[in-house]
Structures are given as C-alpha cells and as structure tokens.
Amino acid sequence: MDLTKRENFSAAMQLIILLTVLSLAPAILILMTSFTRIVIVLSLLRQALGTQQLPPNQVLIGLSLFMTFVVMGPTWQRVNNEALQPYMNGTLDQSTALTLAQQPLREFMIKQIQLAKNDEDVFMMCEASGKPEPKTWADVETLTLVPAFMLSELKTAFMMGFKIYLPFLAVDIVISTILISMGMMMLPPVLISLPFKLLLFVLVDGWRLITASLIGSFGGSG
C-alpha cells in the first residue's frame, strides 16, 4: 500500500509540475528564447515596407514561433535528453532536473550576449540587484541573466531593424524628391513608393534573406 501511495504521490507531483511548466511556457518562450529578436525584426520590416497591417499580426507571430522552434531545436533537445526524460523515468529528483534544464537555456542566453558583445548588461543587472561583480558566467544567477539577455536581444533587434530600414528609406527619399521636382507635392509619397518597395523586396527575395539573416544571427544551433 505504501508503494501505491508513493506512486500516486509521484504521479500527482509530475502532473503539478507539468501544469506549472505549461503555465510558464509563454513567459519562457518570450524571455529566454530567440522569439523576442525575431518578432521585433519582422515587425520593423513591416513598418519599413509601409504595408500597415500586412502581413497580419497572426502571420508574423506564427512565423516567429516556427522560426523560434528551428533556432531553439538543439537547446530544447538537450533539455529533453538531460533533464525531462531522466526526471520522467524517475532517475532524477525535481531539484536536480530543474537545475539541469536551466543549463542549456543559460548557455544559449550567454552565447547570444557574447555574440552581441553586450556583457555590460550583465554587470549592470548584477549591480542593480546588489550582487557582486561576477568573475565567471557561473557566478551569474539566472534571474540576473534573463533581463540582461532581454536587453541584449532588444539592442540586437533594433540594430537589425535599422539596417532593414535603410534601403526602404532611400526609396522614400528618391520618390519624394521626384514628386517635389515634378510639382506634385500634394500627392502622398507613400502612395507611390509602396509599389516600388514591394517590387524591390520581391526582386531580392526579401523574405528568404531576412529569414536567413535572422537564423544566422544566432550563430548556428541553439
């Protein structure tokens, strides 16, 4: 009977943990993965094109999600192999499983901060939280690492968005100059420049270029 009760308790605990993870999944997806950078860059691309609500938000978020799955695939595979499966098989306790599950995500976040050369964000967060300056990455707590990673992702996304904006801004300036020289100042430049921007984007295979650049910006596998 004791064994039965113990098994029932273990099953109940696994269910509680599963529900907790599912409830935190949206926050984990946004805060600790590639999703933030991808969705911001795609949103800035839409603004640069001047297409208003096209593609719709649902399409941008859906594309961002699936690109996130591609980028984070190796990381999630490690979490599954090193923490989730051993825990489900009963070879790891809850605390050890959580610690092991954090490690691949920490390594991904640290890698992105280093690639973007935004280490100063980590020191700033440590100082703000009253922690001593870390000597190694192992000294940085996860609760400090996550906001530093978010700041790094925002900086990287905005820099990529700026580079995307430049060619479309050039098209707008050229069209505006032509309209002014022709004395057609009452005609909105956006109305004329939009078809040219769409044509430029299609001719250079823009969606493939943006997607490849975004995935490549994470330095290969997660």
C-alpha positions as CSV (number, residue, x, y, z in Angstrom):
1,M,0.0,0.0,0.0
2,D,2.8,2.4,0.8
3,L,4.3,1.8,-2.6
4,T,1.0,2.5,-4.2
5,K,0.6,5.8,-2.3
6,R,4.2,6.7,-3.2
7,E,3.5,6.1,-6.9
8,N,0.2,8.1,-6.6
9,F,2.1,11.0,-5.0
10,S,4.8,10.9,-7.6
11,A,2.2,11.0,-10.4
12,A,0.4,13.9,-8.7
13,M,3.7,15.8,-8.4
14,Q,4.6,15.2,-12.0
15,L,1.1,16.5,-13.0
16,I,1.5,19.6,-10.9
17,I,5.0,20.3,-12.3
18,L,3.7,19.8,-15.9
19,L,0.8,22.2,-15.3
20,T,3.3,24.7,-13.8
21,V,5.6,24.4,-16.8
22,L,2.7,24.9,-19.2
23,S,1.5,28.0,-17.4
24,L,5.0,29.5,-17.5
25,A,5.6,28.4,-21.1
26,P,4.6,31.8,-22.7
27,A,6.9,33.7,-20.4
28,I,9.8,31.2,-21.1
29,L,9.1,31.5,-24.8
30,I,9.3,35.3,-24.7
31,L,12.1,35.8,-22.1
32,M,14.6,33.0,-22.7
33,T,14.5,32.2,-26.4
34,S,15.0,33.8,-29.8
35,F,11.4,34.8,-30.1
36,T,11.9,38.4,-29.0
37,R,14.5,39.3,-31.6
38,I,12.6,37.6,-34.4
39,V,9.2,39.1,-33.8
40,I,10.7,42.6,-33.3
41,V,12.7,42.4,-36.6
42,L,9.7,41.2,-38.5
43,S,7.5,43.9,-37.1
44,L,10.1,46.6,-38.0
45,L,10.3,45.1,-41.5
46,R,6.5,45.5,-41.9
47,Q,6.8,49.2,-40.8
48,A,9.7,49.8,-43.2
49,L,7.7,48.4,-46.1
50,G,4.8,50.7,-45.1
51,T,2.2,47.9,-45.6
52,Q,0.3,48.9,-42.4
53,Q,-1.2,45.6,-41.1
54,L,0.1,43.3,-43.8
55,P,1.2,40.7,-43.1
56,P,-1.3,40.5,-40.2
57,N,0.0,40.1,-36.6
58,Q,-1.2,36.4,-36.6
59,V,1.1,35.7,-39.5
60,L,4.1,37.5,-38.1
61,I,3.7,35.8,-34.7
62,G,3.2,32.4,-36.3
63,L,6.3,32.8,-38.4
64,S,8.2,34.0,-35.4
65,L,7.1,31.0,-33.4
66,F,8.2,28.4,-36.0
67,M,11.5,30.2,-36.6
68,T,12.0,30.1,-32.8
69,F,11.4,26.3,-32.9
70,V,14.0,26.0,-35.6
71,V,16.6,28.1,-33.7
72,M,15.9,26.6,-30.3
73,G,15.6,23.0,-31.5
74,P,19.0,21.8,-30.3
75,T,18.6,23.6,-27.0
76,W,15.2,22.0,-26.4
77,Q,16.6,18.6,-27.4
78,R,19.2,18.9,-24.7
79,V,16.6,19.9,-22.1
80,N,14.6,16.9,-23.0
81,N,17.5,14.5,-23.0
82,E,19.4,15.8,-20.0
83,A,16.5,16.8,-17.7
84,L,13.0,16.0,-18.8
85,Q,13.3,12.3,-19.8
86,P,15.5,11.3,-16.8
87,Y,13.0,13.0,-14.5
88,M,10.1,11.3,-16.1
89,N,11.9,8.0,-15.8
90,G,12.5,8.6,-12.1
91,T,16.3,8.8,-12.2
92,L,16.4,12.5,-11.2
93,D,14.7,14.4,-8.5
94,Q,12.8,17.6,-9.1
95,S,15.5,20.0,-7.9
96,T,18.2,18.3,-10.0
97,A,16.0,18.2,-13.1
98,L,15.2,21.9,-12.8
99,T,18.9,22.7,-12.5
100,L,19.9,20.6,-15.5
101,A,17.0,22.0,-17.5
102,Q,18.3,25.5,-16.9
103,Q,21.8,24.8,-18.2
104,P,21.1,24.6,-21.9
105,L,19.0,27.7,-21.8
106,R,21.6,29.6,-19.8
107,E,24.3,28.6,-22.3
108,F,22.1,29.8,-25.2
109,M,21.5,33.2,-23.5
110,I,25.2,33.6,-22.6
111,K,26.2,32.8,-26.2
112,Q,23.9,35.4,-27.6
113,I,25.1,38.1,-25.1
114,Q,28.7,37.3,-26.0
115,L,28.0,37.3,-29.8
116,A,26.3,40.8,-29.4
117,K,29.2,42.0,-27.1
118,N,26.6,43.1,-24.6
119,D,28.4,41.8,-21.5
120,E,28.0,45.2,-19.8
121,D,24.2,44.5,-19.5
122,V,25.1,41.6,-17.2
123,F,27.3,43.8,-15.0
124,M,24.6,46.4,-14.9
125,M,22.0,43.9,-13.8
126,C,24.3,42.4,-11.1
127,E,24.9,45.9,-9.8
128,A,21.2,46.8,-9.8
129,S,20.3,43.6,-7.9
130,G,23.1,44.2,-5.3
131,K,25.2,41.2,-6.4
132,P,29.0,41.4,-6.5
133,E,30.6,41.6,-9.9
134,P,30.8,38.1,-11.4
135,K,34.1,36.6,-12.2
136,T,32.7,33.9,-14.4
137,W,29.4,33.2,-16.1
138,A,28.7,30.5,-13.4
139,D,28.5,33.3,-10.9
140,V,25.6,35.0,-12.7
141,E,22.3,33.9,-11.4
142,T,19.6,33.0,-13.8
143,L,17.3,35.7,-12.5
144,T,20.0,38.2,-13.3
145,L,20.9,36.7,-16.7
146,V,17.4,36.7,-18.1
147,P,16.9,40.6,-18.0
148,A,20.4,41.1,-19.3
149,F,19.6,38.7,-22.2
150,M,16.4,40.6,-22.9
151,L,18.3,43.9,-23.1
152,S,20.8,42.4,-25.4
153,E,18.1,41.0,-27.7
154,L,16.3,44.3,-27.8
155,K,19.6,46.1,-28.8
156,T,20.3,43.5,-31.5
157,A,16.8,43.5,-32.9
158,F,16.7,47.3,-33.2
159,M,20.1,47.4,-34.9
160,M,18.9,44.8,-37.4
161,G,15.7,46.8,-37.9
162,F,17.8,49.9,-38.6
163,K,19.7,48.1,-41.3
164,I,16.5,46.9,-42.8
165,Y,15.0,50.4,-42.8
166,L,17.9,52.0,-44.8
167,P,17.1,50.7,-48.3
168,F,13.4,51.5,-48.0
169,L,14.2,54.9,-46.6
170,A,16.3,55.6,-49.6
171,V,13.4,54.6,-51.9
172,D,11.1,57.0,-49.9
173,I,13.6,59.9,-50.3
174,V,14.1,59.3,-54.0
175,I,10.3,59.2,-54.6
176,S,9.7,62.3,-52.5
177,T,12.4,64.2,-54.4
178,I,11.0,63.2,-57.8
179,L,7.5,64.2,-56.8
180,I,8.7,67.6,-55.5
181,S,10.7,68.2,-58.6
182,M,7.6,67.5,-60.7
183,G,5.5,69.9,-58.6
184,M,3.3,67.0,-57.3
185,M,3.7,68.0,-53.6
186,M,0.0,67.2,-52.9
187,L,0.4,63.5,-53.8
188,P,1.4,61.4,-50.8
189,P,4.9,59.9,-51.4
190,V,3.9,56.7,-49.6
191,L,1.3,56.0,-52.2
192,I,3.9,56.0,-54.9
193,S,6.8,54.5,-53.0
194,L,4.9,51.4,-51.7
195,P,4.8,49.5,-55.1
196,F,8.5,50.2,-55.6
197,K,9.4,49.0,-52.2
198,L,7.4,45.8,-52.7
199,L,9.0,45.3,-56.1
200,L,12.5,45.8,-54.6
201,F,11.7,43.4,-51.7
202,V,10.4,40.7,-54.1
203,L,13.3,41.0,-56.6
204,V,15.9,40.5,-53.9
205,D,13.9,37.6,-52.4
206,G,13.5,39.6,-49.2
207,W,11.7,37.0,-47.1
208,R,14.4,34.4,-47.6
209,L,17.1,37.0,-46.9
210,I,15.5,38.2,-43.7
211,T,14.8,34.7,-42.5
212,A,18.3,33.5,-43.3
213,S,19.9,36.6,-41.6
214,L,17.7,36.2,-38.5
215,I,18.6,32.5,-38.1
216,G,22.2,33.1,-38.9
217,S,22.4,35.9,-36.3
218,F,22.1,33.3,-33.5
219,G,25.4,31.8,-34.5
220,G,24.1,28.4,-35.7
221,S,22.5,25.9,-33.4
222,G,20.9,26.9,-30.2
